[in-house]
Amino acid sequence: MASTDKEKWNKKYNKKQYIEENPSEILEKFYSIAKVGNALDIACGTGRNAIFLANKGFSVDAIDISDVAIKILKGKNPHINTIIADLDEYNLEENKYELIVNVNFLNRNLIPSIKEALKTGGIVIFETFILSQKRKNKFYYLRPNELLRLFLDFHIIFYEEKDVSKEERKAYLVAKKVC
């Protein structure tokens, strides 16, 4: 499946789809509550969030399956540590990060690794789509309140589910690892 995912995303990035410049609004709003240090941008794409964090003084690891996206990111900021990997198979380093960002990507099997990769006191910022009429694949989209339930062992700083268009909803979470 990894090669299929990689081909799909490489094709989209080659066509200049999914190339956003501005960081996620929730990241802009909440990044400063994290201690400046190591940050991880999961499924980083062309690096809009990784670049933002690097510009704010974080040492950033940016991971994506698409080598095309990573090449674009490296062209924008060669100092970000980039990792081309399938997140279904990649092991995150434990107790490494002050901040982990996960935007528009969902892999439920990765949640325990995200939690372990955060240092105590570390912050996770999560934004992704909820099931809707437009988005029906239960594997890739959250159910209502699911993201909140996945992080009940963290201190929840912010949680919201809202419409982002007539047909789509998103969940937003900012949480702190307490132990």
C-alpha positions in Angstrom: 0.0 0.0 0.0 2.9 2.4 0.7 3.9 2.5 -3.0 0.3 3.3 -4.0 0.1 6.1 -1.4 3.5 7.4 -2.4 2.5 7.4 -6.1 -0.9 9.1 -5.4 0.7 11.9 -3.3 3.7 12.4 -5.7 1.2 12.8 -8.6 -0.8 15.4 -6.6 2.3 17.4 -5.7 3.7 17.2 -9.2 0.5 18.8 -10.4 0.9 21.5 -7.7 -2.1 20.3 -5.8 -2.1 20.6 -2.0 0.6 23.2 -2.0 -0.3 25.7 0.7 1.9 28.4 2.0 0.3 29.6 5.1 0.5 27.6 8.3 -2.5 26.1 9.9 -4.5 28.6 11.9 -4.6 26.5 15.0 -0.8 26.1 14.9 -0.4 29.9 14.6 -2.7 30.4 17.5 -1.2 27.8 19.9 2.5 27.0 18.9 3.8 29.5 21.5 2.5 27.4 24.5 5.1 24.8 23.6 8.7 25.1 24.8 10.9 25.9 21.9 12.9 22.8 21.1 12.3 19.8 18.9 9.2 19.7 16.8 7.7 17.1 14.5 5.4 17.8 11.5 3.6 14.6 10.6 2.5 14.2 7.0 4.1 17.6 6.4 3.5 17.9 2.7 5.4 20.8 1.2 6.2 22.0 4.7 4.0 25.0 5.5 3.8 24.1 9.2 7.4 22.9 9.4 8.7 26.1 7.9 6.6 28.2 10.2 8.0 26.4 13.2 11.6 26.6 12.0 11.1 30.3 11.6 10.0 30.5 15.3 13.1 28.8 16.5 12.1 25.1 16.6 14.4 22.3 15.4 12.0 20.6 13.1 11.7 17.1 11.8 9.3 16.9 8.9 8.0 13.5 7.7 6.0 12.7 4.6 5.6 9.7 2.2 6.0 12.0 -0.9 9.6 12.6 -2.0 8.2 15.2 -4.4 6.7 17.2 -1.4 9.9 16.8 0.6 12.0 18.1 -2.4 9.7 21.2 -2.5 10.1 21.7 1.2 13.9 21.4 1.0 13.9 24.0 -1.7 12.1 26.4 0.6 14.2 25.6 3.8 17.2 23.3 3.5 17.7 23.4 7.3 14.7 21.4 8.2 15.4 17.7 8.8 13.2 15.9 6.3 12.2 12.2 6.4 10.7 10.4 3.5 8.8 7.5 5.1 5.5 5.7 5.2 3.9 6.5 8.6 2.4 3.0 8.7 5.9 1.6 9.1 8.0 4.4 10.6 8.8 4.4 14.3 8.9 7.8 16.0 11.7 8.3 18.5 10.3 8.3 22.1 10.5 11.3 24.4 12.0 13.6 21.8 9.6 16.4 21.0 8.3 19.5 22.7 5.7 19.9 19.9 4.0 17.5 17.5 1.8 18.8 14.7 -0.6 16.6 12.8 -2.7 18.5 10.2 -5.1 16.9 7.7 -3.8 13.4 8.3 -5.3 10.5 10.3 -3.6 7.3 11.2 -5.2 6.0 14.4 -2.4 3.4 14.8 0.1 6.3 15.1 -1.6 7.9 18.1 0.2 5.8 20.8 3.5 6.6 19.1 2.7 10.3 19.0 2.0 10.2 22.7 5.3 8.4 23.4 7.3 10.7 21.1 6.3 13.8 23.2 8.3 14.8 26.2 6.3 15.3 29.4 4.9 18.7 29.1 5.0 18.5 25.4 2.1 19.8 23.2 0.2 18.1 20.4 -1.7 20.2 17.9 -4.1 18.1 15.8 -6.4 19.1 13.0 -8.2 16.8 10.7 -11.5 16.0 9.0 -14.6 14.4 10.5 -16.9 12.0 8.6 -19.4 13.8 6.4 -21.5 13.3 3.4 -18.5 14.2 1.3 -16.0 12.2 3.3 -17.4 8.7 4.0 -14.3 6.5 4.4 -14.3 5.7 8.2 -10.7 4.7 8.1 -9.4 8.1 7.1 -11.9 10.4 8.9 -12.8 11.0 12.5 -16.1 10.3 14.1 -17.6 13.1 16.2 -15.6 13.6 19.5 -13.3 10.8 18.5 -10.2 13.0 18.6 -11.1 14.2 22.1 -11.5 10.7 23.3 -8.1 9.6 21.9 -6.4 12.2 24.0 -8.3 12.0 27.3 -5.1 11.0 29.1 -3.6 14.4 28.2 -4.6 17.8 29.6 -6.9 19.3 26.9 -6.2 22.9 26.3 -8.5 23.4 23.3 -11.0 21.3 21.5 -13.4 22.2 18.8 -15.4 20.6 16.0 -16.7 23.0 13.3 -18.0 23.2 9.8 -15.3 24.4 7.4 -17.6 24.3 4.4 -21.2 23.3 3.6 -20.1 19.6 3.3 -17.1 19.3 5.6 -16.3 19.4 9.3 -13.0 19.4 11.1 -11.8 18.6 14.6 -9.1 20.7 16.3 -7.2 19.7 19.4 -4.4 21.2 21.5 -3.3 19.0 24.4 -0.4 18.7 26.8 1.2 15.5 27.9 1.1 15.4 31.7 2.9 12.2 32.5 
